[in-house]
C-alpha cells in the first residue's frame, strides 16, 4: 500500500496528536476527522482523490498514534472541538473546512454550529448528530458511566495472537468494514504486546457516555451551521432508520445517497471514487 502523505506530530497546548498531511501546501485548508475507534487511515483512499485541498487527517486523542487524554479527563464528543481548533491554530488557519466521517462528522457539525465564523465548508460522511437522550434518563446515564469508569483500570483490552485475527475482528466491529479497510485501520491502530497485538485506542473510549445532548440541543447545532454543507449517506450505513432518514431529508445540507456501507469511502476504491465525485465539485465552488 503506497499512499502519498506526510506523517506529522503536533504539540498542542494540552496534548500531542498525530496526523497525515495530503495535498498541496497552498490548497484550501481542510481538517479531516475520523469515526469512533478509527484513525487517520480512514481517509487513506479518499484523501488522495480530493483535488486542490490541503488535508490534515487527525488521529483524534485516544486514537491511532495520538496521545491519550490524562487521567481524570474525559472523551465527551464536544471535547474534540477544542482539539480541532488548536490544530487549526498550529497551521495559522483562521478559517478552514471540515471533512468528517461518522463521529468526525458529528464533531464537525457541532464545531460549525458553535463557531460558524471559523468554518468555510462541511463535507460529511454518514453522520450528523450524536445519539441523544432526554432529561429523565440523565441520572441513570451518569450513574452507569461513573460505575464503568471506576472499573475501567481493571479491564484488559483484547489481545489477538496474530495481525490477521485482529483484522478479522475489526471487520465485524461497529460499522463493519471490508478486509482491506480493516487492514488499513489495523496497520495504524494496532501495537505489539506480549502474546500478540492489541489496539492503541484508550480503553476509556469504550465507556458509556456520562451525558447526552437532548434532541433539541443537537438540532440547535445543525440549524446554526452557516456554511455550505454536503452530506453523503450510505445505502447500508448507520443512518437508515426512519427517524434518521426523516432528519436527513429536512436538513439544510446538500444530500447525496450512495451505494455502500458506513465506511463506503474506505471499503473499496469504487466507493472512494463515488464520494470524491461528490466532494471535488463541492470544494471547487
Secondary structure, DSSP 8 states (H G I E B T S, - for coil): -----EEEEEE-SS-EEEEEEES-TTSEEEEEE--TT--GGGGTTTGGG--SEEEEEE--TTSTTS----TT----TTHHHHHHHHHHHHHT-SSEEEEEETHHHHHHHHHHHH-GGGEEEEEEES--S-----HHHHHHHHHHHHHHHHHGGG-----BSSHHHHHHHHHTSSS---HHHHHHHHHHHEEEETTEEEE-S-GGGGS--S----HHHHHHHHHT--SEEEEEEEEESS--SHHHHHHHHHSSSEEEEEEEETTHHHH-HHHHHHHHHHHHHHHH-
